Amino acid sequence: MTKDPSSLTIKILDKEYRVACPAEEQDLLRHSAEFLNDKLNEARSKGSVLGSERIAIMVALNLAHELLQSRPYQEGYDQLDERVGNLQNKIDIALREIEVV
């Protein structure tokens, strides 16, 4: 049986999972799985939470919390993206006007 080039096998908490993933995103997914696995193993080693499902829920909750705390920075990037988009539109309009003349 041949492996599907658009999928990747990752290992999390000693279990293997086959995940569909475009080839150009596999490195990022692999690093994401390693990061998650490290966080899960860290939580498991502390021993305060028992059971794989509970460990996964607690780690997911902590990661979601960290992500939401970083959102104010993202809002700044969104505004920057909007400004760059507006400038690009102005450039496009100016170039079209030059082509017409």
C-alpha positions as CSV (number, residue, x, y, z in Angstrom):
1,M,0.0,0.0,0.0
2,T,1.4,3.4,-1.0
3,K,1.2,6.4,1.2
4,D,-0.9,9.3,0.1
5,P,1.4,12.3,-0.6
6,S,-1.2,14.7,0.7
7,S,-1.3,13.1,4.2
8,L,1.0,12.9,7.1
9,T,1.4,10.6,10.1
10,I,1.9,12.4,13.4
11,K,2.4,10.9,16.8
12,I,0.6,12.4,19.8
13,L,0.7,10.9,23.3
14,D,2.2,7.7,21.9
15,K,-0.6,7.2,19.3
16,E,-0.2,7.7,15.6
17,Y,-2.7,9.7,13.6
18,R,-2.9,9.9,9.8
19,V,-3.9,13.5,8.8
20,A,-4.8,14.9,5.4
21,C,-2.5,17.7,4.7
22,P,-1.2,19.5,1.5
23,A,2.5,18.8,0.9
24,E,3.4,22.5,1.3
25,E,1.9,22.6,4.8
26,Q,3.3,19.3,6.2
27,D,6.4,20.9,7.9
28,L,4.2,23.3,9.8
29,L,1.7,20.6,10.8
30,R,4.6,18.4,11.9
31,H,6.0,21.2,14.1
32,S,2.4,21.9,15.4
33,A,2.0,18.2,16.4
34,E,5.4,18.2,18.1
35,F,4.5,21.4,20.0
36,L,1.1,19.9,21.1
37,N,2.7,16.6,22.0
38,D,5.3,18.5,24.2
39,K,2.5,20.4,25.9
40,L,0.5,17.2,26.5
41,N,3.5,15.3,27.9
42,E,4.3,18.3,30.1
43,A,0.8,18.3,31.6
44,R,0.8,14.5,32.0
45,S,4.2,14.6,33.8
46,K,2.9,17.1,36.3
47,G,0.4,14.5,37.4
48,S,-2.3,16.9,38.4
49,V,-4.7,15.8,35.6
50,L,-5.4,12.1,34.9
51,G,-6.6,10.6,31.7
52,S,-5.6,11.4,28.2
53,E,-8.9,13.1,27.3
54,R,-8.8,15.4,30.4
55,I,-5.1,16.2,29.7
56,A,-6.0,17.1,26.1
57,I,-8.9,19.3,27.2
58,M,-6.8,21.2,29.8
59,V,-4.0,21.8,27.2
60,A,-6.5,22.9,24.6
61,L,-8.0,25.3,27.1
62,N,-4.6,26.7,28.0
63,L,-3.6,27.1,24.3
64,A,-6.9,28.8,23.5
65,H,-6.4,31.2,26.5
66,E,-2.9,32.1,25.2
67,L,-4.2,32.6,21.7
68,L,-7.0,34.9,22.9
69,Q,-4.5,36.9,25.0
70,S,-2.4,37.6,21.8
71,R,-5.4,38.9,19.8
72,P,-4.8,42.6,20.5
73,Y,-1.5,42.2,18.5
74,Q,-3.5,40.6,15.7
75,E,-5.9,43.5,15.5
76,G,-2.9,45.8,14.9
77,Y,-1.9,43.5,12.0
78,D,-5.4,43.5,10.6
79,Q,-5.4,47.3,10.5
80,L,-2.0,47.3,8.8
81,D,-3.3,44.7,6.2
82,E,-6.3,47.0,5.6
83,R,-4.0,50.0,5.1
84,V,-1.8,48.1,2.7
85,G,-4.8,46.9,0.8
86,N,-6.1,50.5,0.5
87,L,-2.7,51.7,-0.8
88,Q,-2.6,48.8,-3.3
89,N,-6.0,49.9,-4.6
90,K,-4.8,53.5,-5.0
91,I,-1.7,52.3,-6.9
92,D,-3.9,50.1,-9.1
93,I,-6.2,53.1,-9.9
94,A,-3.2,55.4,-10.6
95,L,-1.6,52.8,-12.9
96,R,-4.9,52.3,-14.8
97,E,-5.2,56.1,-15.3
98,I,-1.6,56.2,-16.6
99,E,-2.4,53.4,-19.1
100,V,-5.5,55.3,-20.4
101,V,-3.5,58.5,-21.1
